[in-house]
C-alpha cells in the first residue's frame, strides 16, 4: 500500500499546479507544513467558492487503486437541523474554514481537490454558489499522501464532525483490504456492491462490528467441547467498535484461511437466511409490528450466540442441521419474538424487557443456552425452551463460580 516518498521538486511542482488551478489568496507565498506524526505535507489557504466547487469532489475513495468503488467518508445527512442552518448561513455570506482536502490527479483528474473532511460545509458552499454567493473559504490541502497517511487524515478529519464508530470501523476495514466485505457479499450478509453501514439502522447493511462478531464467535465456538457444555463458560464475544479489536486481529492470525473456509461460509449463509426469514414473517402484517421485531436476528447478542453455537456444532451434522433449520419454523417468526419478550429471571431488573433487547454478556450467554437447547430437538423456540435456557444459564454461572472458588482454595 505504500508508495515512494515524493521528492522536494515533485512537491513544489504539485503545489504550483494547485496554486495555478485554484488561485488561493496566499499565493505565491504558500507555506508547506508537515504533520510530524505521519510526515504528511499540507498547506493552509483560502480559495473562492467558484474555484473550490469547480475543481473539488466529495466522492472520494479511501483506496483508489484497489477498492475504488467504496467510500470512506460518511454520507451527507440532508435532514440534520445543523446542516439546514449551515446552508442558510452560507446564503448570507458566511465564510467557512477547516475544510480538509487532498490535491491529487491520480484519480478523477478533472476534480483534483478531494474533500476528505467538511463534506457538509462544502455542500453548503456549493448551494450558496448556485444562488450567486461566491466567498473565500479556508481549506487545508494535503499533498502526495501515502495510503497510510490518507487513512490517518480520513479518521482525524471525520472525527472532527463526530464520526460514528461504525464509519471508523468501515474506514479501517477498507484500509486493510476488501476481504471482509467480499466475504460478507458472498455469504449474503451484504448485497452485491454494497458497503458496510456507516451508521446503525434497522434494515440497513450489516455494520463491520457485527460481521467481525459473527466470524470471531464461530471460531470461539469451535474451541468448545460440546460434551462439557454444562461446565464451560460459553459467553460469546462482542467485537469492539471504533477502536482496534485485538480479539479480531488474533482470529485472523490464527485462521489465515478463514476467507475460504467452507463451513464458516455455510454458517454465514444460513444465518443470512434466518435474517431474511425473520423479516419475511412480518411482511404485510396488520397491525404493523413494532420495528424491532423483523430485525430481531440482527440483535448483536443473537448474532453472536447463533454463530457461537454454529461453531460449537460444526462437527455434529445432525445437530447443526437442526440449528440451521430454525429458519424453516412455520406459522410464526423463527425467533418467536413474543416468547423471547416474556423470558426473564428473578434476578433481572424491573426494566428488563425480555430476551433480545440487550447485548450484554448475560444476554449473549442466555442465547447460547437457548440455541444449544433448540439444536437438541429442533422444535424451535418456545416459551418453555426460553424459560429452561435462562434457568440453565444461571445454573451454569453458579457451577462456574463454585469451580473458581474451589480452584482458589
Secondary structure, DSSP 8 states (H G I E B T S, - for coil): -------HHHHHHHHHHHHHHH--TTTT----EEETTTTEEEEEEEEEHHHHHHHEES--BS-TTT-TT-B-S----TT-HHHHHHHHHHHTT-----EEEEE--SS-GGG-EEEEE-HHHHHHHHHHHHTT---EEEEEEEES--HHHHHHHHHHHHHTTT--HHHHHHHHHHHH-SHHHHHHHHHTSS-TT----SS--TTS---HHHHHHHHHHHHHHHTS-GGGGGGS--------SSS--HHHHHHHHHTTTGGG-HHHHHHHHHHHHHHHHHHHTTTT-SS---HHHHTGGGSHHHHHHHHHHHHHTTT-HHHHHHHHGGGG--SS-TT-HHHHHH---TTS-TT---TTS--SHHHHHHHHHHHHHHHHH-----HHHHHHHHHHHHHHHHHHHHHHHHHH-
